[in-house]
Amino acid sequence: MPFLALPHEIIASILSYLPPEDLLSSQLTSRYLNTAILNSVSIQYDRALTVACANDSPLSQRSTAAKLESLKRVEDAWNSMQTDFTLGMEVPLKESGVYDLTGGVYLLSTADRMGLGYTKLPSKKGEETKWEMMQVGKWIVDVGLCVYEHDLVAIVTSTIRATPAGEPNTYDISIELLELSTKLPHPLARNPSIYVMNSLWERPAVGIEIVGKHLVLVLSFNTREHPEDRVFIFEWQTGTTIASFEARCHTYSSVIFLDEEHFLLPSTHTITLDIFRVPSAPILTKLEPILVLALPTLVQGRILGYMSCRAEPNPIGKDSYPNMRARCSSGPNTTSDSSTSTSNIDTKAASPINLAPERDFLLNSRTALCLFELRIHVLMFHLVPGNGLQMGFPFRFSFTFVAPRKAFLDLIDTHVTRAPEATASEAIPSPPPPTERTHRGGPPSGETIFSFFDDVDRAHERPPMPQHSGASNAHPPHIPKIAYDAWGPPCTRWFGSNEYDVSPRWITTSAGGRCVRMPIPRRPGQVPNEAREDEKARYYVYDFNEGRTRAAWTWKMKKEAEEKERAVTEGRGDSKGKGLDQGGGGHGDDVDGDGDSPRPDKGKQKAADSGSSDPARRTAAAYVPRPRPRRSSLFGFPGLVVSDDEDGHGDEGGVDIDDDGADNQGDADEWKADGRDWKVVFEYEDGTREETTMPGPGRARAAARADEGSQGTDAGPSASASAGGNVALHTSVVEEELEHEEDNMPGLEDVEGEEEWEHDRTMDSFLDYEAAMEAAWDHALHGDGDGDSESGGEDDDEEDDGHGIDFGGGAIGEEHDEDDEHDHHEDNPHPLHQFLPGGDFDGDHIALGPIIDDGEFEDSTREEWSLDPLPRDADALILGDEAILDCPEVFLDPVRHALPCVVRGSRTRHDWQGVLLDEERVIGIMADPMTRHVQNLEVHHFG
């Protein structure tokens, strides 16, 4: 029987198994097939799921037509940033810092960390919300949620153990396995409590994830004794330990499941992403990674102090669906036999909250974003009068990057060959409670401090970490290790500083292919005023869905062509200025709001590198390293960089002050003596340009001396006051802190108590160098002092922050606290974050424009020094394309990243202290400004 002679329903069923591209080809073959495909609800639903990177929920009982309509409505809501309802919620408890958000459940710990409070966030307008409390009876270290797959909450607890007189106390660390909807021991767990280990320290940092029958637990102890990190893999339903191993202190702290068989551990010590395979049976040998992915190399004197990660949603085990269906059909009040329970959990009443899966479709975990947060510490010398020289590593820089799970799984398929696993002859039981201390470590010795800095020096060289099994290498030679340039650029998107972001305290900011970010609506310490809209900010949803990105890119190209045609018709030539919805932009414009400048629409580089106008189709072969441009300075002035390079891409005939070492002072002296004139271009938002000639520093310095009355002395620290503007030098060898304009940078004579500087430059040379820069810039802007130039008249606006020097910093031996790190960078913003290109500055301002030297543009793909300024314009469509994060103060080489995205802003502004994201909604957090306790939530539901 011919295929087309089959019944219509059978034809549609057969065609539903075809991939989207084959379906399109089938539609083009005949009118009959085209009609059959368009009229098939199941095919259209499958196609919509593919575009949305979602999967059909096998637990939903609704019709296919209803599911399709629901999916279209949800996608339209996210694309238009139009919520279907907004709801405010009060948080009735004082939380202590433990929190989680997954499966629509928001959870917090109580202030005494002996209980939990949680609620199911509303999915429908008018739906009642209720907070439930759970008393654990043990001190809670952290929790792990697996709500959708298992209705499971795994609570990591610490209990003190009595010891003989004179012996230090020890602590038993355990995992309590509970059913969240009933607060009872989980019915699938053979033992509701898994003993983990006995420790000398009560409060480890915890990373925990649950997928299928496996639970991965990471324990990291932040103490002076530097005990080893511990990684455990449990089969939580039976309590069996599949594998466990140790790693050097501060190596692992968090975990991501890539699928049911593979998980990823970010390594702080080796600055890599280590991918492991879960053993099919318990093993006695040390578990080694199967693939190691390197991250960008740090420059000398920079230490990766902490790296956390998260991905939402998690994969679902292939054997979990039968239990999920049973749980969904039985409702929320399924109970379990607790007569044999040894848990101390309060089980007085079952929770009325229905946590059974209800959505018609689920986000695809394979395409979900993996989000990584990196915190960089800087080697600083700390001079305390009378106490000599001390060193420390204060937190200074923060970076975030995302990559889809699919990218890591594809790398495993490409580079890893499955080998037979070594298994033990029998299962490893959970370790019995020990009778003596099990951790190495102990009281700190006199060598502790010095050995710590020896370890830091070796960490920069990426040495192998010590193994508990006696192995000498962290990554044995047979383990594939891939450099960042070989895997990272096509599948990552980097964000710079979190200094102006409200999100760094909470990592639950991604779900599926989306993540949310939000700029700080006002400066720290500023009193809020509900009547002032400019004190509020929009949140921005970054969408990395490949289909939506490609569609937006096509739309952008079409609109740009129409705009150019309209410009020619109107006699204006080529269109310039702000571009189209921040998607078009001219040279140097930031079109995706993340601080990265896209490639120009014309030029040799685009033709040579991209190979396609579609960013979603780029491959690793398109990324060819280029010479790093050398710049002599960056002024504290929005959008302006002055380059002494002849072609903008090299340092021929120019002065290189990016090199570290003793040449810095000589380079500075050479630069100050330079008498050449420079061309400078000011580009305004309306597209107009103004060119001027700026005298070289040598000539400007002479002019400045003449203006001072021919005193014959070099400009010193006092030149800052006479410069008349908020201008300061920013180079790759001087570590400065941004300051507000009213916080003038002190000279040496103004510093009391403590002085601090970086190891590559003395204070005297820096101040002299900065004074020369300010004098040159003042002469260029104001000439003979007859008045402010048009372009420089607003450079003292309060929005324009200058640069200063941080005279604080931690001394050796200070304990590391994660919350303190967040506090530190709020009060001391790091020196790389410049101005917001195209942002909402009050009054006139200079947009981020190109830098011209001898009539040529510099490479506009480079971010200059401004790291990821968040977009602030009204609900504009912003596209992310290939970009380069060029940050020589942190990374040894420019960091290329090109994962395309579409960024859309919220329709309203908000005064939030935090923002979260899950599959259905954006959640704004309003916290107490003093205690940081969460007080209220504002739920924006999209569907």
Secondary structure, 3 states (H helix, E strand, C coil): CCHHHCCHHHHHHHHCCCCHHHHHHHHHHCHHHHHHHHHCHHHHHHHHHHHHCEEECCCCCCCHHHHHHHHHHHHHHHHHCCCCEEEEEECCCCEEEEEEEECCEEEEEECCCCEEEEEECCCCCCCCCCCEEEECCCEEEEEEEEHHHHCEEEEEEEEEECCCCCCCCEEEEEEEEEECCCCEECCCCCCCEEEEEEECCCCCEEEEEEECCEEEEEEECCCCCCCCEEEEEEECCCCEEEEEEEECCCCCCCCEECCCCEEEEEECCCCEEEEEECCCCCCCCCCCCCEEEECCCECCCEEEEEEEEEECCCCCCCCCHHHHHHHHHHCCCCCCCCCCCCCCCCCCCCCCCCCCCCCCEEECHHHCEEEEEEEEEECEEEEECCCEEEEECCEEEEEEEEEEHHHHHHHHHHHCCCCCCCCCCCCECCCCCCCCCCCCCCCCCCCHHHHHHHHHHHHHCCCCCCCCCCCCCCCCCCCCEECHHHHCHHHCEEECCCCCECCCCCCCCEECCEEEECECCCCCCCCCCCCCHHHCECCEEEECCHHHHHHHHHHHHHHHHHHHHHHHHCCCCCCCCCCCCCCCCCCCCCCCCCCCCCCCCCCHHHHHHCCCCCHHHCCHHHCCCCCCCCCCEEECCCCCEECCCCCCCCCCCCCCCCCCCCHHHHHHHHHHHCCCCEEEEEECCCCCEEEEEECCHHHHHHHHHHHCCCCCCCCCCCHHHHCCCCCCECCCCCCCEEECCCCCCCCHHHCCCCEEECCCCCHHHHHHHHHHHHHHHHHHHHCCCCCCCCCCCCCCCCCCCEEECCCCCCCCCCCCCHHHHHHHHHHCCCCCCCCCCCCCCCCCCCCCCCCEECCEECCCCECCCCCCCCCCCCCCEEEECCEEECCCCCECCCEEECCCEEEEECCCCECCCEEEECCCEEEEEEECCCCCCEEEEEEEECC
